[in-house]
């Protein structure tokens, strides 16, 4: 299931508990980030063991536009993660909405 920028903003404002992962590259993260843990898409597979404890928790993945995080979502789901949500529109949509 995906998540829209407006819903993510509400979750962050309410300080809801979820795992938040940025799958962009370090230089993109340095320019602007939403506060998620940086795990570039290319490194995600090797981080799965450490994420395993969150296998049944809500995980929100995001990137620049939603494409890479869509791939990350599928990778995690294929590895048995049950509640992975992709941020539709990514950071671009977040910035466009002026948050």
N, C-alpha and C positions, 0 to 999 in steps of 0.2 A: 504494500500500500504506500502511495506517495504522500507527501505533505506539501502544502502550499506555504509560501513565504508568510502570509498573514497568520496562519495557524502556528508556525514556528515562532513568530514574534510573540504571540500570546503565551506560548509555552515558556519561552525565555523570560518574559516579564513576570510570569507567575512562579518562576524558579522551580519548574517541574523537574523531576529527576529522570534523566535519560542519558544514554551514551551519545556523544556528539562528535562526529568525525569529519574532518576536512581532508578530502583526498586529492587536493591540488598539490602543486610543487612548492617547495620552500619559498622561492622568490615571490610567488603569488600570495602566499600566506603572509609574508612580511609586508606586502603592499596594503593588504586589507584582509581582515578575517573576522569571523563571527564568534570566535572563542572556542571553536571545536579543537579536539586533539588532532594535530597534523600527522596523518599517515598517508603519504603519497600513494596513489593507486598502484604504482609499480611495486610498492613495498607491502601492500595489504596482505597478500597471502602469507608472508612470513610473520605477520603480527596476529594471525588468527589464533594461535595457541594462547596468547595473553588476553585475547578478547573472549575466549571460550567461557569464562565465568559470567559473561553477560549474554549468553546464548539465547535466553528466553526473555530478556529485557528489551525495552524499546531502544532502538538504535536509529539515529538520524544521520545520514551521510549527505555531504554536499560538496559541490565543486563550483566552477565558474558559471556553467550554464545548465547543469543537470545531466549532461551526457556521461562524464566519467563516474559521477556518483551513481548513475543508473547501472553501470558496469559493476561498481563496488557492491551495490545492492544485490545483484544477481550472484556475485561471487560468494557473498556472505550467506545468502539463502541456500546456495548449493552446498555450503559447508555446514548446514544445519541450524543456522540462526533463524529464529521464528518471527521476529517483529522488526524488520529492517525497512526504514522509510527513506525515500529519495526526495531531496528538496527540489521541487519543480522550479525551473528557471534559475536556480542557484544564486550565487552572489550577485550576478547581473540584475536579477529581478529584485533582490533585496535592496540594492543600491537605487534601482529605478523607482522603487516605492518610497525612497527617502528615509529609510530607517537608520 
